[in-house]
Amino acid sequence: MALVIAGRLGLPIAMHTPTEVKAAVTGSGRAEKAQVAAMVTRLLGLAAAPRPADAADAAAIAICQVWRGSAQRRINAAMAAVAR
């Protein structure tokens, strides 16, 4: 439902598979939850892993989007520059 509402409001929507998120955060799409939590903790400079475990997953998705979104914006800008 949230995706439908966001789409109707014209908000950008991004979807990432679990494998994509794990690979973005840990380097392996087959990483275990503990590995994802450890890397989220390290990347964000936290004293301890986010609790509950779902919080680490949510942070991993956000990290993935920041990295992938930034890359996509650079690609789009380069393509626009070439098209000119």
C-alpha positions in Angstrom: 0.0 0.0 0.0 2.8 2.4 0.9 4.4 1.9 -2.6 1.1 2.7 -4.3 0.6 5.9 -2.3 4.2 6.9 -2.9 3.8 6.3 -6.7 0.6 8.3 -6.8 2.3 11.2 -5.1 5.1 11.1 -7.6 7.7 10.0 -5.0 10.7 8.0 -6.3 10.5 4.3 -5.5 13.4 1.9 -5.4 13.3 -1.8 -4.9 16.3 -4.0 -4.0 16.5 -7.8 -3.7 17.8 -9.3 -0.5 20.8 -10.6 -2.5 21.5 -7.1 -3.9 21.4 -5.5 -0.4 23.6 -8.2 1.1 26.1 -7.8 -1.7 26.1 -4.0 -1.4 26.8 -4.1 2.3 29.0 -7.2 2.8 30.4 -7.9 -0.7 28.5 -11.3 -0.8 24.9 -11.8 -1.8 24.8 -14.9 0.3 25.8 -13.2 3.6 24.1 -14.3 6.8 22.1 -11.9 8.9 24.9 -11.7 11.5 27.4 -10.6 8.7 24.9 -7.9 7.5 24.5 -6.6 11.0 28.3 -6.6 11.6 28.9 -4.6 8.4 26.0 -2.2 9.1 27.6 -1.6 12.6 31.0 -1.0 11.1 29.8 1.2 8.2 27.7 3.4 10.4 30.3 3.5 13.2 27.9 2.2 15.8 29.0 0.9 19.2 26.7 -2.1 18.9 24.6 -3.8 16.2 21.1 -2.2 15.7 18.3 -4.0 17.6 16.0 -5.6 16.8 17.7 -7.5 13.9 15.1 -6.0 11.5 16.6 -2.6 12.2 20.0 -3.8 10.9 18.2 -5.0 7.8 16.5 -1.7 7.3 19.8 0.2 7.7 21.3 -2.2 5.1 18.6 -1.4 2.7 19.2 2.4 3.2 22.9 2.0 2.7 22.3 0.0 -0.5 20.0 2.7 -1.8 22.4 5.5 -1.0 25.2 3.7 -2.8 23.2 2.5 -5.7 21.2 5.7 -6.0 24.3 7.8 -6.1 25.8 5.6 -8.8 22.5 5.7 -10.8 22.5 9.5 -10.6 26.0 9.7 -11.9 25.2 7.3 -14.8 22.1 9.4 -15.7 24.1 12.6 -15.6 26.8 11.1 -17.9 24.2 9.8 -20.3 22.6 13.2 -20.5 25.9 14.9 -21.1 26.7 12.5 -24.0 23.2 13.1 -25.5 23.9 16.8 -25.7 
